[in-house]
Amino acid sequence: MLGITEFNDLYDKVFDETGAIKAVGRDCTKSLIEACEQFSDNVDFGNKSTGFMNVENIQLLKNMLQRV
């Protein structure tokens, strides 16, 4: 299981400091979705097959983990 630091590293690869999505490949978004699911498996973070993200839920998880 990934720690919060590793999750933050993946998040920062996909999102910039304003929360906008960076121009990254699908492998990065797939990895981020998989990382999110390690913290909460009953939330829709996106499609691991396509890399299409549920941005709102990913950002909510990021904000939740910052409070920990």
Sequence and secondary structure as in RCSB ss.txt:
>XXXX:A:sequence
MLGITEFNDLYDKVFDETGAIKAVGRDCTKSLIEACEQFSDNVDFGNKSTGFMNVENIQLLKNMLQRV
>XXXX:A:secstr
   HHHHHHHHHHHB TTS B S  HHHHHHHHHHHHHH TTS  B TTT  B HHHHHHHHHHHHT 
